């Protein structure tokens, strides 16, 4: 049942276009220009249902329970032209927000960096939850740039998709140029490294098989000798 009820709205004074918006799961991310402070900002909002609510009693026919929003803003140094979020087979892997800038660079921003719960002064509970201390400036390491030293001219959109591996998401960027790559937000936890020593593991398995056969033969001989005594 779709009621069309407005669950959340907000107003940002002195903010203007261009606006890029991304909605996924229970969070909303959008990027816009702050005309008063003359800077680009990325704002993230997450929605939570109060803990007193029993999800097993949910029904679309009953009065809705309004979610509680948590919002935080981050300063971004570059204007962007497109945003997208990674997708995986079972949505177990951490999410990355893929951002395409006006100068043709494509970067992967971990969702945990755009967490509105990031505290200014972390408490022991925050540290236990591994929340990163809040810093207004959103800075990324060079490894976050998926295009490295290359650029994709005139980015107009992005498409993401899943693969047969939970760790890997596919990314296609299109514009005047096109760019295609794989993204692994939580590293390759379900893949072997390229330098994995297959020969060594094969030798070890062969040795274990031969040892098992030899041990079995010795055990049979020992049992036979005991019966002759």
C-alpha positions as CSV (number, residue, x, y, z in Angstrom):
1,X,0.0,0.0,0.0
2,X,1.4,3.4,-1.0
3,X,0.1,6.3,1.0
4,X,2.2,9.1,-0.4
5,X,2.9,10.4,3.1
6,X,5.8,12.8,3.4
7,X,8.2,11.3,6.0
8,X,11.0,13.9,5.8
9,X,11.7,17.3,4.4
10,X,14.5,19.9,4.9
11,X,15.5,23.3,3.7
12,X,19.0,24.7,3.1
13,X,19.3,28.4,3.0
14,X,21.8,29.9,0.6
15,X,22.2,26.6,-1.2
16,X,21.8,26.4,-5.0
17,X,22.1,24.0,-7.9
18,X,23.7,21.9,-9.3
19,X,22.1,19.3,-7.2
20,X,23.0,15.6,-7.3
21,X,21.0,13.2,-5.1
22,X,21.4,9.5,-4.2
23,X,19.0,7.3,-2.2
24,X,19.9,3.8,-1.0
25,X,18.8,1.6,1.9
26,X,18.0,4.0,4.8
27,X,20.2,6.9,3.8
28,X,20.2,9.9,1.5
29,X,23.2,11.7,0.1
30,X,23.1,14.9,-1.9
31,X,25.7,17.3,-3.2
32,X,25.1,21.1,-3.8
33,X,26.7,24.5,-3.8
34,X,26.7,26.7,-0.7
35,X,26.4,30.2,-2.2
36,X,27.0,32.0,1.2
37,X,30.3,30.2,2.1
38,X,31.2,29.6,-1.6
39,X,31.9,25.9,-1.3
40,X,30.5,22.6,-2.4
41,X,29.0,20.5,0.3
42,X,27.9,16.8,0.5
43,X,25.1,16.2,3.0
44,X,24.2,12.8,4.3
45,X,21.0,11.9,6.2
46,X,20.2,8.5,7.7
47,X,16.7,7.5,8.9
48,X,16.1,5.2,11.9
49,X,13.0,3.7,13.5
50,X,12.8,4.2,17.3
51,X,14.1,1.1,19.2
52,X,10.8,0.8,21.0
53,X,9.1,-0.1,17.8
54,X,8.4,-3.8,17.2
55,X,9.1,-4.5,13.6
56,X,7.1,-7.8,13.7
57,X,3.9,-5.9,14.3
58,X,4.4,-3.7,11.2
59,X,1.4,-3.3,8.8
60,X,0.9,-0.8,6.0
61,X,-2.7,-0.5,7.2
62,X,-1.7,0.9,10.6
63,X,-0.6,4.5,11.3
64,X,3.0,4.9,10.2
65,X,5.8,5.5,12.7
66,X,7.9,8.5,11.5
67,X,11.6,7.7,11.2
68,X,14.2,9.8,13.1
69,X,16.7,11.5,10.8
70,X,20.4,12.1,11.6
71,X,22.1,14.6,9.3
72,X,25.7,15.8,8.8
73,X,27.4,17.9,6.2
74,X,30.9,17.6,4.7
75,X,33.0,20.0,2.6
76,X,34.0,18.6,-0.8
77,X,36.7,20.3,-2.8
78,X,35.4,19.5,-6.3
79,X,32.1,19.9,-8.1
80,X,30.6,16.6,-9.3
81,X,28.7,15.5,-12.3
82,X,27.3,12.1,-11.3
83,X,26.8,9.8,-8.2
84,X,26.1,6.2,-7.8
85,X,26.4,3.4,-5.2
86,X,28.0,0.0,-5.5
87,X,25.8,-3.1,-5.7
88,X,26.7,-6.6,-4.7
89,X,25.0,-10.0,-5.0
90,X,23.6,-10.2,-1.4
91,X,24.3,-6.7,-0.2
92,X,26.6,-8.0,2.6
93,X,29.7,-6.0,1.5
94,X,30.2,-2.5,2.6
95,X,28.9,0.2,0.3
96,X,31.0,2.7,-1.7
97,X,29.6,5.9,-3.2
98,X,31.0,6.4,-6.6
99,X,31.5,10.0,-7.5
100,X,32.4,11.5,-10.9
101,X,33.9,15.0,-10.8
102,X,33.6,17.8,-13.5
103,X,37.3,17.4,-14.4
104,X,36.7,13.7,-15.3
105,X,38.0,11.8,-12.3
106,X,36.1,8.9,-10.8
107,X,36.5,8.2,-7.1
108,X,35.1,5.6,-4.6
109,X,34.1,7.1,-1.3
110,X,33.5,4.6,1.5
111,X,30.1,5.0,3.1
112,X,31.6,5.0,6.6
113,X,33.3,8.3,5.7
114,X,29.9,9.8,5.0
115,X,28.3,8.7,8.2
116,X,26.2,11.3,10.0
117,X,27.0,9.7,13.3
118,X,30.7,10.5,13.2
119,X,31.4,12.1,16.6
120,X,33.6,15.2,17.2
121,X,34.8,13.6,20.5
122,X,34.5,9.8,20.3
123,X,33.2,8.0,23.4
124,X,34.2,4.4,24.3
125,X,30.9,3.3,22.7
126,X,31.7,5.2,19.5
127,X,35.2,3.6,19.4
128,X,33.6,0.1,19.9
129,X,31.4,0.8,16.9
130,X,34.5,1.9,15.0
131,X,33.0,5.4,14.1
132,X,35.6,7.7,12.6
133,X,36.0,11.1,14.3
134,X,34.2,13.9,12.5
135,X,36.3,16.2,10.2
136,X,34.4,18.8,8.1
137,X,36.7,18.4,5.1
138,X,36.2,15.3,3.1
139,X,39.6,14.2,2.0
140,X,40.4,10.9,0.1
141,X,43.7,9.0,-0.3
142,X,45.1,8.7,-3.9
143,X,44.0,5.0,-3.9
144,X,40.4,6.1,-3.9
145,X,40.7,7.5,-7.5
146,X,39.5,4.6,-9.7
147,X,40.7,6.4,-12.9
148,X,44.2,7.0,-11.5
149,X,45.9,9.6,-13.7
150,X,43.4,9.3,-16.5
151,X,40.1,11.3,-16.9
152,X,36.7,10.5,-18.4
153,X,35.6,13.4,-20.6
154,X,32.1,14.9,-19.9
155,X,30.7,12.4,-17.4
156,X,27.0,12.2,-17.8
157,X,26.0,9.1,-15.7
158,X,27.1,5.9,-14.1
159,X,25.7,2.3,-13.9
160,X,26.6,-0.2,-11.2
161,X,25.8,-3.9,-11.1
162,X,26.7,-7.1,-9.1
163,X,28.7,-10.1,-10.0
164,X,28.8,-13.7,-8.9
165,X,31.3,-12.7,-6.2
166,X,29.9,-10.9,-3.1
167,X,33.1,-8.8,-2.8
168,X,32.9,-7.3,-6.3
169,X,30.7,-4.7,-8.0
170,X,30.9,-3.6,-11.6
171,X,31.0,0.1,-12.6
172,X,30.3,1.7,-16.0
173,X,30.8,5.4,-16.5
174,X,29.6,7.0,-19.7
175,X,29.9,10.4,-21.3
176,X,32.0,11.6,-24.2
177,X,34.4,8.8,-23.0
178,X,33.4,5.5,-21.4
179,X,35.1,3.8,-18.4
180,X,34.5,0.3,-17.0
181,X,36.1,-1.3,-13.9
182,X,35.5,-3.5,-10.9
183,X,35.1,-2.1,-7.4
184,X,35.8,-4.1,-4.2
185,X,34.6,-1.9,-1.2
186,X,35.6,-4.6,1.4
187,X,38.6,-5.9,-0.5
188,X,38.7,-9.3,-2.2
189,X,37.7,-11.4,0.8
190,X,36.3,-14.2,-1.4
191,X,39.1,-14.3,-3.9
192,X,42.6,-15.7,-3.9
193,X,45.5,-13.4,-4.4
194,X,47.2,-13.3,-7.8
195,X,50.5,-14.4,-6.3
196,X,48.8,-17.4,-4.6
197,X,51.2,-20.4,-4.7
198,X,49.1,-23.1,-6.4
199,X,52.0,-25.5,-6.8
200,X,52.9,-25.4,-3.1
201,X,49.3,-26.1,-2.0
202,X,49.2,-28.9,-4.6
203,X,52.4,-30.5,-3.2
204,X,51.0,-30.2,0.3
205,X,47.7,-31.8,-0.6
206,X,49.6,-34.6,-2.5
207,X,51.8,-35.2,0.6
208,X,48.7,-35.4,2.8
209,X,47.1,-37.9,0.5
210,X,50.2,-40.1,0.4
211,X,50.6,-39.8,4.2
212,X,47.0,-40.9,4.7
213,X,47.5,-43.9,2.4
214,X,50.7,-44.9,4.1
215,X,49.3,-44.5,7.6
216,X,46.2,-46.6,6.6
217,X,48.5,-49.4,5.3
218,X,50.6,-49.3,8.5
219,X,47.5,-49.5,10.7
220,X,46.2,-52.5,8.7
221,X,49.6,-54.3,9.1
222,X,49.7,-53.6,12.8
223,X,46.2,-54.9,13.3
224,X,47.0,-58.1,11.3
225,X,50.2,-58.7,13.3
226,X,48.2,-58.4,16.6
227,X,45.7,-61.0,15.4
228,X,48.6,-63.5,14.8
229,X,49.9,-63.1,18.3
